[in-house]
Structures are given as structure tokens and as C-alpha cells.
């Protein structure tokens, strides 16, 4: 079941990320996602959409993590968009 509010969706995404080794700093529906000491990107959760904004300075280094985060987001959000 896909939770209804953006806060519920953000909490679900945060739980998935933490369970898979990411560190997440979340405030309500927005979160910053780290792997180790590197920022991977930010996720913005809205009612009908999740936007993953990739942090470009470490984009190439984090390419596998970026792909996995997109996969995890798709488990919770009906519509997703990635910004590079």
C-alpha cells in the first residue's frame, strides 16, 4: 500500500534508505541522502510525486547509489522524477 500524505511517504522512503545503508536527514517531506560522508542528493516528496535531485559534484562516484535510490523511491511513489 502506498501511504497517502507526503510525510508518510517520506517516512517510508527514509526507512528503506536507512535499511540499505544510507544516512538520511529529513524534515517533514524533504530529505538529504548521504552514503558514507558524501551527499548523494535530496528527495522532495509531494502528494503525487517524488523528485530526486542528484548532487552533481559526486555524481559519477555515486552512480550505483543513485540508481539504487531511484529504485527504492519507485517502491513508494507513483510518479518519480530525477533532476541532474
Secondary structure by P-SEA (a helix, b strand, c coil): cccccaaaaaaaaaaaaaaaccccccccccccccccccccbbbbbcccbbbbbccccccccaaaaaaaaaaaaaacccbbbbcc
